[in-house]
């Protein structure tokens, strides 16, 4: 019989992998473009932008950025914007900032991790299950690293599954006619990865994309 110490040593890395959130986004992304005046060069709505990027708005252009690390949402009018890591620097323009309740980090497991963690016997007190990602809107904004199929299934009670083909960039599912039930818990699957999330019971139909963002 294998000594208990060996069994625990094998189990620990798998437990860490299962419990640790793994949120991926575009390499170097600092902020999400939530809205922008059409015609502004080099940027479109729902683009990720890196720190250091300069965006020229001119005299009347308008830009809304949601910062992924700081949960700061900026509405900038006019001038030249330099994207930072937590907020922008704005020259010759005006900026309004507010901190929003960003969606928390989700539990994300690969199929391999899920399968292995279920097949190991160990004698350790179980850790509490990580809380699902909480989004504050009935229509999520979903970001895939590459084009592919997204599946959404309700897990707290029966419901019809949703299957969508999405590009490799953030997409507001409100534009695809998706409205989930406030208070419901769901599992979003893409390839071998899955994210469990819950819709805020007081969620509005839509709202700030930063509040509804699910990133694979």
Helices and strands as residue ranges (DSSP letters): H 4-19, E 29-36, E 48-50, E 54-67, E 72-82, E 89-91, E 94-99, E 107-110, H 111-117, E 133-135, E 141-143, E 148-154, E 162-166, E 171-172, G 173-176, E 185-190, E 193-199, G 209-211, E 213-215
